């Protein structure tokens, strides 16, 4: 294989790796913000005293 082709291939691989890391970073940021919103919704949905008493009648 000649040097220019090898150099071009290495450059494309480097670009591909950079794009992959950038995309992974965005996905992780999105997952973090989604989980924070989910935790806030769960905290807001809590009702104090719910489920403390259970009536069992047949």
N, C-alpha and C positions, 0 to 999 in steps of 0.2 A: 504494500500500500504506500502511496506517495505521501510526503509530508503535508502538502496543502490539504489533501482530503482528510487526513488524520486530524489536523488542526481544526478544520471545519466541523468534523464530527465531535471533537472534544468541546468545542464552543457550544454546539447545539445541546450536548448533554449538560453542560454547565447552566445554560439557560433553562432547560427543562427542570433541573434541580431547584433553581431559584424560583421558578414559577410554582413548583410543588410546595416549597416552604412558605411562600406568600399565601397560597390558597389554604394551606393547613393552618396558618396563623389566623386568617379570616374565619375559618370554620370554628376554631377554638374560641375566638372572641364572641362569635354568635352563640355558641353553646353556653358560654359563661353568662351572657346577658339573658338568655332564655331561662337558664336555671335560676338566676336571681329573681326574675319575674315570677317564675313558678313558686319559689319559696315565699315571695310576698303575697301571692294569691292564696297559698295554703294558710299563711298566718292570718290573713283577713277572713278566711272561711271558718276559722275556729270559733265555736260557740261554747262559752264557759258553762259547765254543768251538763252538757249534752252527753248522755250515755251513763250518767252516774246512777240513775235509778232504772231498774228493770222489773217490770211487772210480769210475772209468769203465772198464767191461769190456763187451765185446761178446759 
